[in-house]
Amino acid sequence: MGWGALALILIAVLPIGANSPITWLTLAALCLALFAVQMAIDLADKHIPPYIALLAPPAVLFLGVVGWAAFQLWPAAPDDWLHDAWIYVGGTEGRVAVDPSSGRHMLARLIGYAMVFWIAVRACADPKRAVLMTKVIALFSTALALYGVAAVTFGTNWLTGEDSDRIVTATFVNRNHYATYAAFGFLANVAALALMFEKRTAAAETARKALRSVIETMVQGGWVFAFGAAITAGALMLTVSRAGIMAAFAGVIVFFILQRRGERGLTWSSPAVIVAALTAAYVVVFGLTAFVSRLFDLGGGEARLLVYPKVVEAIADRPWLGYGLGGFEDGFRPYLPLDAAIGRWDFAHNVFLENTMELGLPAAIALYLALGLIAWRIFTGIKHRQRYGALPAFAFAVIVTGALHSLFDFSLQMPAAAALFAFILGLGWAQSFSSRFATTARRTARRGDHSHVRRRLAASGAGFRGAQQPAPTHAPR
């Protein structure tokens, strides 16, 4: 199921990032089929794994958000709750949502992302499979970056049917959309390389052995992901997306910091330093000039600064009820300032503000609290990993990158990028528990005694190391 979901997510990038109703509905329907099979498998299981039990709080919060979003579309809301636009529509039952048609599409996509997350959690419980999936994401991202660079080189984007003029968009409509996807691919390549170095650098005791370890790893396949990191970073720079590049930079810094576990810090022979040096050289040679020139071009930023206060004003007018999922464009039209009305504002260019306006404050807080609990679990779980620590670090770096870019753009509202984000989140959750914790839980479940697991979950909500098993209360088999 995990491989099927990952294949769907990656293929969805090809038709303009799945940014059309037919493609995202098809993606949601196929994810629903995979999810149904996965649920049948899960219901046939005899015990609940510990990493699933800890999902209960964010799952309850998310289901509450979905329930409220569905109610916004229901035509039986109290009259006082209806949006004012329905006053001018004669003979039609009003709703809380200002645009129910768009809301149904958005709700289907939101549920689809949750299904992807669940499938990824179940599939990536095996660390070796999680490593392999990370490498597949890295390789696909490299291929997509190569296509984007080739499209700019030849001046034609064959898949989107548009001319490419010095700006890399790959298969996405907008450079900002691709910037987030390229950042995820860059982090996947860095994580894949770090995983390859994990054993070798830990065993290297001297500088000479460390250098030999680096050379051997690069020759035995590490060069593929080093090359991928350079290519995806170069394509990211050629998007000239200010927010996307800066968010990716923050994400990779977070990844490097999280790799400094315990007393084992970064050294000159660490893969993080090597990749950083390669990427920095590539960026300086090919992309820095264009990025710096646009960094000080504040034309687009000024319009956003005019719009953001008006979005807050719209939220203040309906703080509890919201405007309904997908209702930003119609709901915001009366608030649009004249100076920013030169363009079409179908997105707020700030995902947090837009979701708050559409869902209302209580539901938005519940949604971001659910995501925050998942992010916190991944962050705290990094220290419990003796091996494969780059996996949860990769997932948390992706969270940081996506969150920062969402402050200024709407890349995570593109189905292909959002689905990949959900999959990486599931991977990070599944790999945020120590292998000893999972092994102990499986043994306890086979004995039919779950009290030990429940005590551990209630005490810390995290994996553990070095804990002793309680004496069994029944005769061993």
FENSULBEL-V207374 format. One record per residue. N is the residue number from 1. RES is the residue in three letters. PHI is phi in degrees with one decimal (NA if undefined). Layout:
((N:RES:PHI) (N:RES:PHI))
This chain:
((1:MET:NA) (2:GLY:-64.6) (3:TRP:-65.3) (4:GLY:-63.6) (5:ALA:-64.5) (6:LEU:-64.2) (7:ALA:-62.2) (8:LEU:-61.5) (9:ILE:-63.6) (10:LEU:-70.0) (11:ILE:-65.4) (12:ALA:-62.3) (13:VAL:-68.3) (14:LEU:-65.0) (15:PRO:-84.3) (16:ILE:44.6) (17:GLY:67.0) (18:ALA:61.3) (19:ASN:-90.2) (20:SER:-151.6) (21:PRO:-54.8) (22:ILE:-66.7) (23:THR:-75.4) (24:TRP:-75.4) (25:LEU:-70.1) (26:THR:-63.9) (27:LEU:-60.3) (28:ALA:-64.7) (29:ALA:-66.3) (30:LEU:-68.5) (31:CYS:-64.9) (32:LEU:-62.2) (33:ALA:-63.7) (34:LEU:-64.1) (35:PHE:-64.2) (36:ALA:-63.0) (37:VAL:-66.1) (38:GLN:-61.5) (39:MET:-65.9) (40:ALA:-62.6) (41:ILE:-65.5) (42:ASP:-66.5) (43:LEU:-68.5) (44:ALA:-79.2) (45:ASP:-71.5) (46:LYS:-92.9) (47:HIS:-145.6) (48:ILE:-97.7) (49:PRO:-61.7) (50:PRO:-62.7) (51:TYR:-71.0) (52:ILE:-84.3) (53:ALA:-60.2) (54:LEU:-73.3) (55:LEU:-80.0) (56:ALA:-56.7) (57:PRO:-59.1) (58:PRO:-64.2) (59:ALA:-66.2) (60:VAL:-63.5) (61:LEU:-61.9) (62:PHE:-65.8) (63:LEU:-62.9) (64:GLY:-63.2) (65:VAL:-64.3) (66:VAL:-61.8) (67:GLY:-61.4) (68:TRP:-67.6) (69:ALA:-62.7) (70:ALA:-67.4) (71:PHE:-65.0) (72:GLN:-58.9) (73:LEU:-88.9) (74:TRP:-77.4) (75:PRO:-83.2) (76:ALA:-116.0) (77:ALA:-75.1) (78:PRO:-58.2) (79:ASP:-58.9) (80:ASP:-68.1) (81:TRP:-91.4) (82:LEU:-70.4) (83:HIS:-70.8) (84:ASP:-62.2) (85:ALA:-61.1) (86:TRP:-72.1) (87:ILE:-63.9) (88:TYR:-91.3) (89:VAL:-107.2) (90:GLY:-80.3) (91:GLY:69.3) (92:THR:-126.5) (93:GLU:-70.1) (94:GLY:-77.2) (95:ARG:-141.9) (96:VAL:-67.1) (97:ALA:-75.4) (98:VAL:-83.4) (99:ASP:-137.0) (100:PRO:-61.9) (101:SER:-62.4) (102:SER:-64.9) (103:GLY:-62.2) (104:ARG:-64.5) (105:HIS:-63.5) (106:MET:-65.9) (107:LEU:-65.7) (108:ALA:-62.0) (109:ARG:-67.2) (110:LEU:-61.4) (111:ILE:-66.1) (112:GLY:-61.9) (113:TYR:-63.9) (114:ALA:-64.2) (115:MET:-64.6) (116:VAL:-60.8) (117:PHE:-59.2) (118:TRP:-63.3) (119:ILE:-62.1) (120:ALA:-65.9) (121:VAL:-58.7) (122:ARG:-70.4) (123:ALA:-75.2) (124:CYS:-92.7) (125:ALA:-63.4) (126:ASP:-81.4) (127:PRO:-62.2) (128:LYS:-66.1) (129:ARG:-68.0) (130:ALA:-62.6) (131:VAL:-62.5) (132:LEU:-63.6) (133:MET:-67.3) (134:THR:-61.5) (135:LYS:-66.9) (136:VAL:-64.2) (137:ILE:-60.0) (138:ALA:-63.4) (139:LEU:-64.9) (140:PHE:-64.7) (141:SER:-63.7) (142:THR:-64.5) (143:ALA:-62.1) (144:LEU:-65.7) (145:ALA:-64.8) (146:LEU:-61.4) (147:TYR:-63.8) (148:GLY:-61.6) (149:VAL:-67.1) (150:ALA:-64.4) (151:ALA:-62.0) (152:VAL:-68.6) (153:THR:-62.1) (154:PHE:-89.4) (155:GLY:83.1) (156:THR:-137.5) (157:ASN:-96.1) (158:TRP:-67.5) (159:LEU:-80.8) (160:THR:-90.4) (161:GLY:74.9) (162:GLU:-116.9) (163:ASP:-77.2) (164:SER:-108.3) (165:ASP:-124.9) (166:ARG:67.8) (167:ILE:-115.2) (168:VAL:-84.2) (169:THR:-122.9) (170:ALA:53.7) (171:THR:-99.1) (172:PHE:-93.9) (173:VAL:-73.6) (174:ASN:-126.3) (175:ARG:-65.1) (176:ASN:-66.3) (177:HIS:-63.1) (178:TYR:-69.2) (179:ALA:-58.5) (180:THR:-64.4) (181:TYR:-64.6) (182:ALA:-64.3) (183:ALA:-63.6) (184:PHE:-61.4) (185:GLY:-65.9) (186:PHE:-60.8) (187:LEU:-64.1) (188:ALA:-64.6) (189:ASN:-65.5) (190:VAL:-62.8) (191:ALA:-65.9) (192:ALA:-62.2) (193:LEU:-67.3) (194:ALA:-62.2) (195:LEU:-65.8) (196:MET:-68.9) (197:PHE:-83.1) (198:GLU:-54.9) (199:LYS:-69.7) (200:ARG:-67.2) (201:THR:-70.2) (202:ALA:-68.5) (203:ALA:-86.0) (204:ALA:-75.2) (205:GLU:-100.9) (206:THR:-122.7) (207:ALA:-63.2) (208:ARG:-66.2) (209:LYS:-67.0) (210:ALA:-64.1) (211:LEU:-64.4) (212:ARG:-63.8) (213:SER:-63.2) (214:VAL:-62.3) (215:ILE:-63.2) (216:GLU:-62.7) (217:THR:-66.2) (218:MET:-66.0) (219:VAL:-67.4) (220:GLN:-86.6) (221:GLY:125.7) (222:GLY:-63.6) (223:TRP:-61.5) (224:VAL:-61.7) (225:PHE:-81.2) (226:ALA:-65.6) (227:PHE:-62.6) (228:GLY:-62.1) (229:ALA:-63.4) (230:ALA:-66.9) (231:ILE:-67.6) (232:THR:-66.6) (233:ALA:-66.2) (234:GLY:-64.4) (235:ALA:-62.9) (236:LEU:-61.8) (237:MET:-64.1) (238:LEU:-76.0) (239:THR:-73.2) (240:VAL:55.3) (241:SER:-88.2) (242:ARG:-60.8) (243:ALA:-66.0) (244:GLY:-65.1) (245:ILE:-67.0) (246:MET:-68.3) (247:ALA:-66.4) (248:ALA:-64.1) (249:PHE:-60.8) (250:ALA:-63.1) (251:GLY:-63.5) (252:VAL:-70.7) (253:ILE:-64.3) (254:VAL:-61.0) (255:PHE:-61.5) (256:PHE:-62.0) (257:ILE:-65.4) (258:LEU:-67.7) (259:GLN:-73.6) (260:ARG:-84.8) (261:ARG:-94.1) (262:GLY:61.1) (263:GLU:-93.0) (264:ARG:-93.5) (265:GLY:-92.0) (266:LEU:-77.1) (267:THR:-122.2) (268:TRP:-63.3) (269:SER:-96.5) (270:SER:-70.5) (271:PRO:-61.0) (272:ALA:-60.5) (273:VAL:-67.0) (274:ILE:-63.5) (275:VAL:-63.5) (276:ALA:-61.8) (277:ALA:-65.8) (278:LEU:-61.8) (279:THR:-66.3) (280:ALA:-61.1) (281:ALA:-62.5) (282:TYR:-63.3) (283:VAL:-63.8) (284:VAL:-62.1) (285:VAL:-73.1) (286:PHE:-107.5) (287:GLY:-128.3) (288:LEU:-70.2) (289:THR:-62.3) (290:ALA:-64.0) (291:PHE:-66.3) (292:VAL:-64.4) (293:SER:-63.5) (294:ARG:-83.9) (295:LEU:-59.9) (296:PHE:-97.3) (297:ASP:-93.1) (298:LEU:-97.8) (299:GLY:-60.0) (300:GLY:-70.3) (301:GLY:-68.5) (302:GLU:-64.0) (303:ALA:-63.2) (304:ARG:-64.6) (305:LEU:-65.2) (306:LEU:-76.5) (307:VAL:-81.8) (308:TYR:-54.6) (309:PRO:-61.8) (310:LYS:-70.7) (311:VAL:-65.0) (312:VAL:-61.7) (313:GLU:-63.7) (314:ALA:-65.0) (315:ILE:-63.8) (316:ALA:-64.9) (317:ASP:-75.2) (318:ARG:-137.4) (319:PRO:-69.8) (320:TRP:-95.3) (321:LEU:-93.3) (322:GLY:75.3) (323:TYR:-112.5) (324:GLY:91.7) (325:LEU:-56.3) (326:GLY:75.4) (327:GLY:-98.6) (328:PHE:-63.1) (329:GLU:-59.6) (330:ASP:-71.8) (331:GLY:-71.4) (332:PHE:-87.6) (333:ARG:-53.8) (334:PRO:-67.2) (335:TYR:-98.6) (336:LEU:-63.0) (337:PRO:-68.8) (338:LEU:-61.2) (339:ASP:-67.4) (340:ALA:-104.2) (341:ALA:-82.8) (342:ILE:-69.9) (343:GLY:-118.7) (344:ARG:-92.4) (345:TRP:-105.0) (346:ASP:-87.6) (347:PHE:-133.2) (348:ALA:-84.4) (349:HIS:59.8) (350:ASN:-157.5) (351:VAL:-62.2) (352:PHE:-65.8) (353:LEU:-66.1) (354:GLU:-65.0) (355:ASN:-65.1) (356:THR:-65.7) (357:MET:-65.4) (358:GLU:-75.9) (359:LEU:-89.0) (360:GLY:91.5) (361:LEU:-60.1) (362:PRO:-59.5) (363:ALA:-68.6) (364:ALA:-64.5) (365:ILE:-61.9) (366:ALA:-63.0) (367:LEU:-62.4) (368:TYR:-75.7) (369:LEU:-68.6) (370:ALA:-61.0) (371:LEU:-65.2) (372:GLY:-65.1) (373:LEU:-64.6) (374:ILE:-64.9) (375:ALA:-62.4) (376:TRP:-65.3) (377:ARG:-62.4) (378:ILE:-65.2) (379:PHE:-63.7) (380:THR:-71.7) (381:GLY:-76.6) (382:ILE:-61.2) (383:LYS:-71.9) (384:HIS:-90.8) (385:ARG:-96.9) (386:GLN:-80.9) (387:ARG:-125.1) (388:TYR:58.8) (389:GLY:-65.9) (390:ALA:-69.4) (391:LEU:-68.7) (392:PRO:-65.7) (393:ALA:-64.0) (394:PHE:-60.6) (395:ALA:-63.2) (396:PHE:-68.8) (397:ALA:-63.9) (398:VAL:-64.5) (399:ILE:-60.5) (400:VAL:-61.9) (401:THR:-62.4) (402:GLY:-63.1) (403:ALA:-67.0) (404:LEU:-66.5) (405:HIS:-67.4) (406:SER:-68.7) (407:LEU:-71.2) (408:PHE:-126.9) (409:ASP:-142.1) (410:PHE:-127.1) (411:SER:-61.0) (412:LEU:-75.3) (413:GLN:-93.5) (414:MET:-84.2) (415:PRO:-54.1) (416:ALA:-64.6) (417:ALA:-69.7) (418:ALA:-67.1) (419:ALA:-66.4) (420:LEU:-64.6) (421:PHE:-58.5) (422:ALA:-64.0) (423:PHE:-65.4) (424:ILE:-65.6) (425:LEU:-60.7) (426:GLY:-63.3) (427:LEU:-60.8) (428:GLY:-64.6) (429:TRP:-62.4) (430:ALA:-63.3) (431:GLN:-101.9) (432:SER:-96.9) (433:PHE:-117.7) (434:SER:-67.9) (435:SER:-63.6) (436:ARG:-66.6) (437:PHE:-62.9) (438:ALA:-65.5) (439:THR:-64.7) (440:THR:-61.5) (441:ALA:-64.4) (442:ARG:-65.3) (443:ARG:-65.2) (444:THR:-64.5) (445:ALA:-65.5) (446:ARG:-66.4) (447:ARG:-79.7) (448:GLY:83.2) (449:ASP:-112.5) (450:HIS:-98.7) (451:SER:-64.7) (452:HIS:-63.7) (453:VAL:-64.6) (454:ARG:-63.7) (455:ARG:-64.0) (456:ARG:-66.1) (457:LEU:-64.9) (458:ALA:-69.0) (459:ALA:-75.2) (460:SER:-130.7) (461:GLY:66.3) (462:ALA:-146.5) (463:GLY:-69.1) (464:PHE:-145.0) (465:ARG:-134.2) (466:GLY:76.5) (467:ALA:-80.3) (468:GLN:-93.5) (469:GLN:-73.7) (470:PRO:-68.9) (471:ALA:-64.7) (472:PRO:-66.9) (473:THR:-90.8) (474:HIS:-131.9) (475:ALA:-67.9) (476:PRO:-68.9) (477:ARG:-74.0))
